[in-house]
Amino acid sequence: ACASARECLAKLREQFEPAFEPVMGDHELGKLSMVGRQGGMRLASWHRAVDELGIKPFWRRDFGRYVLLGITSSLVGLPLYAPEILPSEAREWEELRNRHLREIGDVFESLAPDQRVILFSHDPGALPFLAREEAISQRVGQIEQTIIGHLHSPVIFWKTRWLAGMPRIGFLGNTPRRITAALREARLWRPFKVRLCPSLAGIQLFKDGGFLRAELDPDARQPARFTFRKSPWSEMDRKEASLTIR
């Protein structure tokens, strides 16, 4: 898995650096299987992702009055993942989380009143935890958009809004526990102005994958403009994409 990720990242960096900045998600750190309770978040995965693959847990890019900020949602939302962590590693995970929250808080405290933030957080389940941080809650109005992944499809994103506030379910296993715990506080996502960037493949039933393109006014006189580009699925779509690339 690490070799595959290394190959993909190398191709992306070759094509897009120095502009390329990956955002760390939950898959990089390990997941507890839905059946059998195998796996989970491991510090070894953290060190391989950061040290071997060069994925920054936290990054900032300034573009005029815009601040682009990438965070690690699994660290911010660590309480959601607590049952998946080895007891022997819990203290170090907590130290990593505290350091990460301080880094994020420092950026928000340093914002000038006319600056705007585009926040990148893979899992929206981290946002309620950010909202509890004073430095962030006091300046959440300066977040123009929060770009998330994790939910794969606009259809799933729409359902999270419908299910916001649902009770936490703790008796059907780890995955339903974590999902419903996040949905319990999904109403707190609203101040962050969440926008989904779906996976490239989306979900096959709806063939709704793709990517976002953002146009930013360096003076922030106009809000960021986002357009969605759909991934090609049909044979005709693939031919059109090939012509476009050429």
ZIQUITA-V772524 format. One record per residue. N is the residue number from 1. RES is the residue in one letter. SS is DSSP state (H for helix, E for strand, L for the rest). PSI is psi as a letter, one per 30 degrees, with the letter a starting at -180 (none if undefined). NEAR is the number of other ideal C-beta (glycine too) atoms within 10 Angstrom. Layout:
N_RES_SS_PSI_NEAR ; N_RES_SS_PSI_NEAR
This chain:
1_A_L_e_9 ; 2_C_H_e_12 ; 3_A_H_e_7 ; 4_S_H_e_8 ; 5_A_H_e_17 ; 6_R_H_e_14 ; 7_E_H_e_10 ; 8_C_H_e_12 ; 9_L_H_e_15 ; 10_A_H_e_12 ; 11_K_H_e_10 ; 12_L_H_e_12 ; 13_R_H_e_13 ; 14_E_H_e_9 ; 15_Q_H_e_9 ; 16_F_H_f_10 ; 17_E_L_k_9 ; 18_P_L_g_6 ; 19_A_L_f_7 ; 20_F_L_k_11 ; 21_E_L_j_15 ; 22_P_L_l_19 ; 23_V_L_k_20 ; 24_M_L_k_25 ; 25_G_L_a_18 ; 26_D_L_f_21 ; 27_H_H_e_14 ; 28_E_H_f_24 ; 29_L_H_f_23 ; 30_G_L_k_19 ; 31_K_L_k_19 ; 32_L_E_k_19 ; 33_S_L_k_12 ; 34_M_L_e_12 ; 35_V_L_k_8 ; 36_G_L_f_8 ; 37_R_L_h_12 ; 38_Q_L_k_9 ; 39_G_E_a_12 ; 40_G_L_l_18 ; 41_M_L_k_23 ; 42_R_L_k_16 ; 43_L_H_e_16 ; 44_A_H_e_10 ; 45_S_H_e_18 ; 46_W_H_e_23 ; 47_H_H_e_10 ; 48_R_H_e_18 ; 49_A_H_e_23 ; 50_V_H_e_15 ; 51_D_H_e_9 ; 52_E_H_e_11 ; 53_L_L_f_16 ; 54_G_L_g_12 ; 55_I_L_j_21 ; 56_K_L_k_14 ; 57_P_L_f_19 ; 58_F_L_k_15 ; 59_W_E_l_16 ; 60_R_E_k_15 ; 61_R_E_k_13 ; 62_D_E_k_11 ; 63_F_E_j_15 ; 64_G_L_b_13 ; 65_R_L_g_15 ; 66_Y_E_k_20 ; 67_V_E_j_22 ; 68_L_E_k_18 ; 69_L_E_k_21 ; 70_G_E_k_21 ; 71_I_L_l_25 ; 72_T_L_j_29 ; 73_S_H_e_25 ; 74_S_H_f_30 ; 75_L_H_e_25 ; 76_V_H_e_22 ; 77_G_L_g_24 ; 78_L_H_e_23 ; 79_P_H_f_12 ; 80_L_H_f_22 ; 81_Y_H_g_22 ; 82_A_H_e_12 ; 83_P_H_f_14 ; 84_E_H_f_20 ; 85_I_L_k_20 ; 86_L_L_k_11 ; 87_P_H_e_6 ; 88_S_H_f_8 ; 89_E_H_f_16 ; 90_A_H_e_12 ; 91_R_H_e_9 ; 92_E_H_e_12 ; 93_W_H_e_21 ; 94_E_H_e_15 ; 95_E_H_e_10 ; 96_L_H_e_18 ; 97_R_H_e_18 ; 98_N_H_e_12 ; 99_R_H_e_12 ; 100_H_H_e_18 ; 101_L_H_e_20 ; 102_R_H_e_11 ; 103_E_H_e_15 ; 104_I_H_e_22 ; 105_G_H_e_16 ; 106_D_H_e_10 ; 107_V_H_e_19 ; 108_F_H_e_23 ; 109_E_H_f_12 ; 110_S_H_f_11 ; 111_L_L_k_15 ; 112_A_L_l_8 ; 113_P_L_f_6 ; 114_D_L_g_9 ; 115_Q_L_k_18 ; 116_R_E_k_21 ; 117_V_E_k_22 ; 118_I_E_j_22 ; 119_L_E_k_25 ; 120_F_E_j_21 ; 121_S_L_j_28 ; 122_H_L_e_24 ; 123_D_L_j_21 ; 124_P_H_f_25 ; 125_G_H_f_28 ; 126_A_H_f_25 ; 127_L_H_e_27 ; 128_P_H_e_20 ; 129_F_H_e_20 ; 130_L_H_e_26 ; 131_A_H_f_16 ; 132_R_L_f_10 ; 133_E_L_k_16 ; 134_E_H_e_10 ; 135_A_H_e_17 ; 136_I_H_e_24 ; 137_S_H_e_13 ; 138_Q_L_f_11 ; 139_R_L_g_18 ; 140_V_H_f_18 ; 141_G_H_f_11 ; 142_Q_H_f_16 ; 143_I_E_j_22 ; 144_E_E_e_19 ; 145_Q_E_k_19 ; 146_T_E_k_24 ; 147_I_E_k_20 ; 148_I_E_l_27 ; 149_G_L_b_18 ; 150_H_L_e_22 ; 151_L_L_f_20 ; 152_H_L_e_17 ; 153_S_L_k_20 ; 154_P_H_f_17 ; 155_V_H_e_14 ; 156_I_H_e_16 ; 157_F_H_e_17 ; 158_W_H_e_12 ; 159_K_H_e_13 ; 160_T_H_e_21 ; 161_R_H_e_13 ; 162_W_H_e_10 ; 163_L_H_g_13 ; 164_A_L_k_16 ; 165_G_L_g_11 ; 166_M_L_l_14 ; 167_P_L_l_9 ; 168_R_L_k_14 ; 169_I_L_j_14 ; 170_G_L_g_12 ; 171_F_L_g_6 ; 172_L_L_g_11 ; 173_G_L_l_15 ; 174_N_H_e_18 ; 175_T_H_e_13 ; 176_P_H_e_14 ; 177_R_H_e_17 ; 178_R_H_e_22 ; 179_I_H_e_18 ; 180_T_H_e_16 ; 181_A_H_e_19 ; 182_A_H_e_22 ; 183_L_H_f_22 ; 184_R_H_e_18 ; 185_E_L_g_18 ; 186_A_H_f_20 ; 187_R_H_f_12 ; 188_L_H_f_17 ; 189_W_H_f_21 ; 190_R_H_e_12 ; 191_P_H_f_16 ; 192_F_H_f_23 ; 193_K_L_i_16 ; 194_V_E_k_21 ; 195_R_E_k_17 ; 196_L_E_k_21 ; 197_C_L_j_19 ; 198_P_L_l_26 ; 199_S_L_l_17 ; 200_L_L_e_11 ; 201_A_L_f_14 ; 202_G_L_b_20 ; 203_I_L_k_15 ; 204_Q_L_e_10 ; 205_L_L_e_8 ; 206_F_L_f_13 ; 207_K_L_h_16 ; 208_D_L_g_20 ; 209_G_L_l_19 ; 210_G_E_a_18 ; 211_F_E_l_13 ; 212_L_E_k_14 ; 213_R_E_k_10 ; 214_A_E_k_16 ; 215_E_E_k_9 ; 216_L_L_k_18 ; 217_D_L_j_15 ; 218_P_L_f_10 ; 219_D_L_f_10 ; 220_A_L_g_16 ; 221_R_L_f_8 ; 222_Q_L_k_9 ; 223_P_L_l_12 ; 224_A_L_k_16 ; 225_R_E_k_10 ; 226_F_E_k_14 ; 227_T_E_k_9 ; 228_F_E_k_14 ; 229_R_E_j_11 ; 230_K_E_k_15 ; 231_S_L_k_17 ; 232_P_L_k_17 ; 233_W_L_e_15 ; 234_S_L_l_9 ; 235_E_H_e_8 ; 236_M_H_e_9 ; 237_D_H_e_13 ; 238_R_H_e_12 ; 239_K_H_e_11 ; 240_E_H_e_12 ; 241_A_H_e_14 ; 242_S_H_e_10 ; 243_L_H_e_8 ; 244_T_H_e_9 ; 245_I_H_e_6 ; 246_R_L_none_5
